[in-house]
Structure formats: structure tokens, C-alpha cells
């Protein structure tokens, strides 16, 4: 693994560490603000690596994982009558 690849993995890890717990998708107000920030941060991290293919793939995988977490969290909340 090259030094650049190591640093890219670290950047992806720092992104994930900064965004570990998305709000449930059912909380629309919190969700909108959180996802907007998460998307803006992804763009900034990706741009800092000149949109290197590895950072793009890592961040896309993290974003998809966070979407799954948010969907699961929405199902765990009590449903409103």
C-alpha cells in the first residue's frame, strides 16, 4: 500500500468518525440538516484528494452504510398513532 493510499483510508476513517450516528430517517428536520452536512463534508474530503477513485469509493461505501443505519434506526422508533 502506498503512503497516499494509507492517507486516503485515514481520511475516510476520520469522515466516518465525525459522522457515526445519523438521525432516523423518520426525523425529517434533523435528518435533512445532518445529511446536508454529511454530503458537504464528503465533497470536501473527496476534493482534498482531487477526487481520487479510492476516496470516492470509500466515501460512497460509508455513505451507503450510514443510510442503512438511519433506516434501521427509523424502524426501531415507536410508531406514531
C-alpha angles and dihedrals in degrees: 000000000000124000089249091054091049091052091047091054089049091051090051090049092050089051091052092045089054093050106034101136120042116192118253113278088237091067095077099179095050092037095055094051093044095049092045090055092044092052093047090050091050090053091050094048092046092048091050087063094043089251092295109192092240095054091046092053094044094049092046090053091049092048092051090049091051090051089055091049091051092049092049091048090053090056092051094057119093110261118245114241 
